[in-house]
Amino acid sequence: MRTRNRAVVAAMCAGLAATLAACGGGGGEQDPDAGTNGVGKLPATKIESKTRQAVVGASSVRLSGTLVTQGATYKLNMRLKADGGTGQVSTKGSSFELLRVGKELYLKADAGFWSHDGGDKGHGGAADAAGKLDDKYVKVPSGDPSYQRLSGFTDMKLLLDGLLGLHGKVATGDHGQVEGVRTIRISAGKAGEGGSLDVSLEGRPYPLRLQRAGGAGVIQLADWNKGFKLAAPEKGHVLDYGQQIPEAP
């Protein structure tokens, strides 16, 4: 009986030992880069270089989060690719949708966005004009002063080039996860004050989260290379004001 009991215990211990070994236990540390694309083992400058190479070769991306620039704070949720983009931008309590197909740029917002007088409850020319613009696509001509600023939110290359730069000496940080995807963090400057990137350790080393230098916002980057359709709105839903759109507040 004792021999039998010892055999059972020995078998249980052997099974437990095998389980611990498979889980990285048993006295050794699990390799955080095991089964990854390997960039986590590279110097920080190499990781940054490979990340930029991956971004240059990407066909599309979704950007979402907060962007602080020139004293203004914007909340973005944009899908972008080489020939245009679509999505929503919010700032100062108002929001609007942008759609760019090639060089054609459209802006859509509710009446509150277009109204110049928040106290005007339906009286006067401003309220009438705002009512006509409510939830309509307004074509933004290339000569309009706002065209360059607004189209910048739909320009994949321009946004990524401007956002992904780190300022200062780059160092490798901790392993982590973004939306369930394993990542390695690289950061610049003292305590990451020059910005940081969480880079994917799965598949191509795309940046998945950006913390901008100086607390200028946090951006999530997702849906790399996931295609989506871009099409101009139907003519009945578009207002064309010629050389200049109505001035928004």
C-alpha positions as a printed Julia matrix, in Angstrom:
249×3 Matrix{Float64}:
   0.0    0.0     0.0
   2.8    2.39    0.94
   4.61   1.66   -2.33
   1.44   2.42   -4.23
   0.89   5.69   -2.37
   4.45   6.77   -3.01
   3.98   6.04   -6.73
   0.8    8.19   -6.86
   2.5   11.08   -5.05
   5.53  10.82   -7.34
   3.28  10.94  -10.42
   1.43  14.02   -9.07
   4.71  15.8    -8.32
   6.04  15.02  -11.79
   2.89  16.44  -13.36
   3.11  19.58  -11.22
   6.78  20.05  -12.11
   5.96  19.8   -15.81
   3.17  22.36  -15.45
   5.42  24.83  -13.63
   8.12  24.42  -16.24
   5.62  25.1   -19.02
   4.48  28.25  -17.21
   8.02  29.48  -16.73
   8.06  28.56  -13.06
  10.38  26.27  -11.2
  12.93  28.92  -10.3
  13.52  30.47  -13.77
  12.11  33.73  -15.1
   9.86  33.7   -18.14
  11.3   35.46  -21.19
   8.94  38.42  -21.91
  10.03  38.36  -25.55
   9.33  34.68  -26.12
   7.08  34.2   -29.15
   7.24  37.89  -30.14
   8.56  39.67  -33.23
  11.86  40.15  -31.37
  12.05  43.96  -31.36
  11.87  44.01  -27.57
  15.45  42.74  -27.46
  16.77  45.54  -29.67
  18.28  48.87  -28.57
  15.73  51.67  -28.24
  17.02  53.5   -31.33
  16.59  50.33  -33.4
  13.05  49.85  -32.1
  12.22  53.44  -33.07
  13.72  52.93  -36.52
  11.8   49.71  -37.16
   8.59  51.35  -35.93
   8.99  54.18  -38.42
   9.66  51.69  -41.22
   6.46  49.86  -40.34
   4.46  53.11  -40.3
   5.8   54.21  -43.7
   4.63  50.92  -45.23
   1.14  51.0   -43.67
  -1.93  51.58  -45.84
  -4.38  52.72  -43.15
  -4.81  53.39  -39.44
  -7.29  54.61  -36.84
  -6.23  57.47  -34.57
  -8.18  58.2   -31.41
  -7.48  60.17  -28.27
  -6.53  63.67  -27.21
  -4.27  66.1   -29.01
  -3.13  69.43  -27.51
  -1.7   71.9   -29.99
  -1.28  75.68  -30.0
  -3.22  75.97  -26.75
  -6.26  74.07  -28.04
  -7.35  70.57  -27.02
  -8.88  68.26  -29.64
 -10.45  64.85  -29.24
  -9.96  62.74  -32.35
 -11.48  59.59  -33.73
 -10.22  59.37  -37.31
  -9.77  56.59  -39.84
  -7.04  57.47  -42.3
  -5.39  56.22  -45.44
  -3.27  57.65  -48.25
  -6.07  59.22  -50.27
  -8.19  60.63  -47.45
  -9.85  60.07  -44.14
 -13.07  60.28  -42.17
 -14.05  60.72  -38.55
 -14.94  63.11  -35.76
 -13.1   65.97  -34.09
 -14.28  67.64  -30.87
 -13.04  70.85  -29.27
 -14.33  73.53  -26.89
 -17.61  71.71  -26.33
 -18.43  71.36  -30.02
 -17.81  68.58  -32.49
 -17.79  68.12  -36.23
 -17.23  65.38  -38.77
 -14.62  65.51  -41.48
 -14.51  63.57  -44.74
 -11.79  63.9   -47.34
 -11.77  61.97  -50.59
  -8.69  62.85  -52.58
  -8.53  66.66  -52.54
 -12.25  67.11  -51.84
 -12.88  68.01  -48.18
 -16.27  68.05  -46.47
 -17.31  69.27  -43.03
 -20.54  68.25  -41.26
 -21.82  69.67  -37.98
 -25.05  70.5   -36.2
 -26.66  73.94  -36.03
 -25.03  74.68  -32.68
 -21.59  74.49  -34.26
 -22.47  77.06  -36.92
 -24.43  79.45  -34.68
 -22.5   82.57  -33.7
 -24.84  83.51  -30.89
 -25.49  80.86  -28.28
 -28.38  82.92  -26.88
 -30.19  83.09  -30.21
 -33.0   80.55  -30.04
 -34.17  80.62  -33.62
 -34.33  84.35  -34.43
 -32.25  86.29  -36.92
 -30.1   85.5   -39.92
 -27.4   83.64  -38.03
 -29.87  81.12  -36.65
 -31.51  80.68  -40.05
 -28.14  80.05  -41.72
 -27.16  77.62  -38.99
 -30.42  75.75  -39.49
 -29.69  75.29  -43.19
 -26.26  73.89  -42.36
 -27.49  71.5   -39.67
 -26.13  67.99  -40.38
 -25.33  68.87  -43.99
 -21.96  68.28  -45.58
 -20.36  71.62  -46.41
 -17.72  71.44  -49.12
 -14.54  73.2   -48.02
 -12.84  74.76  -51.06
  -9.06  74.54  -51.25
  -8.83  78.34  -51.22
 -10.68  78.67  -47.92
  -8.46  79.73  -44.98
  -9.63  76.73  -42.95
  -8.9   74.13  -45.64
  -5.29  73.44  -44.67
  -6.02  73.28  -40.94
  -9.03  70.99  -41.3
  -7.55  68.74  -43.99
  -4.57  68.15  -41.69
  -6.83  66.02  -39.46
  -7.46  63.73  -42.46
  -3.87  63.47  -43.72
  -2.36  60.17  -42.58
   1.25  60.96  -43.49
   1.14  64.5   -42.09
  -0.4   63.42  -38.79
   1.87  60.44  -38.24
   5.02  62.37  -39.15
   4.06  65.12  -36.74
   2.9   62.91  -33.88
   5.42  60.1   -33.72
   8.58  62.1   -33.14
  10.26  61.59  -29.75
  12.32  64.43  -28.28
  15.56  63.55  -26.54
  17.67  60.48  -25.94
  15.6   57.33  -26.43
  15.58  54.51  -23.88
  13.79  51.18  -23.59
  11.08  50.9   -20.93
   8.77  48.19  -19.67
   6.91  45.45  -21.43
   3.14  45.87  -21.31
  -0.09  45.49  -23.25
  -2.33  47.73  -25.32
  -5.8   46.34  -26.01
  -4.51  42.83  -25.31
  -1.49  43.11  -27.61
   1.95  42.73  -26.03
   4.13  45.84  -26.31
   7.5   47.32  -25.48
   7.75  50.98  -24.47
  10.4   53.36  -25.7
  10.59  56.83  -24.19
  12.65  59.96  -24.64
  14.09  62.47  -22.2
  14.11  62.34  -18.43
  11.21  60.27  -17.07
   9.7   60.14  -20.55
   9.09  63.89  -20.72
  10.1   63.78  -24.39
   7.24  61.42  -25.19
   6.85  57.66  -25.38
   5.65  54.96  -27.75
   4.19  51.55  -26.93
   5.28  49.35  -29.83
   3.64  46.08  -30.8
   5.58  42.88  -30.09
   3.16  40.93  -32.28
   3.39  41.02  -36.05
   4.87  44.2   -37.49
   6.18  46.65  -34.84
   3.47  49.27  -35.21
   3.08  51.96  -32.55
  -0.11  51.28  -30.61
  -0.09  54.13  -28.12
   1.64  57.49  -28.09
   2.13  59.77  -25.11
   3.19  63.13  -26.53
   6.0   65.2   -25.11
   5.07  67.77  -22.51
   1.71  66.21  -21.72
   0.34  67.23  -25.13
  -2.06  64.32  -25.37
  -2.35  60.54  -25.59
  -3.2   58.88  -28.89
  -4.2   55.27  -29.56
  -3.25  53.83  -32.95
  -5.23  50.8   -34.1
  -6.65  48.97  -37.12
  -3.36  49.13  -39.0
  -3.9   48.11  -42.66
  -7.62  47.45  -42.16
  -9.28  48.76  -45.3
 -12.35  50.98  -45.32
 -14.39  52.76  -47.99
 -14.13  56.45  -48.74
 -16.83  58.0   -50.91
 -18.05  61.54  -51.46
 -21.49  62.25  -49.95
 -24.53  62.3   -52.21
 -25.07  65.65  -53.92
 -28.38  66.22  -52.14
 -26.55  66.23  -48.81
 -23.83  68.7   -49.81
 -23.84  72.51  -49.65
 -21.27  74.3   -51.79
 -20.53  77.93  -50.84
 -17.97  78.49  -53.54
 -14.68  80.05  -52.47
 -15.3   80.28  -48.71
 -17.47  78.41  -46.23
 -19.48  80.22  -43.52
 -17.27  81.17  -40.6
 -17.6   78.81  -37.63
 -17.34  80.19  -34.1
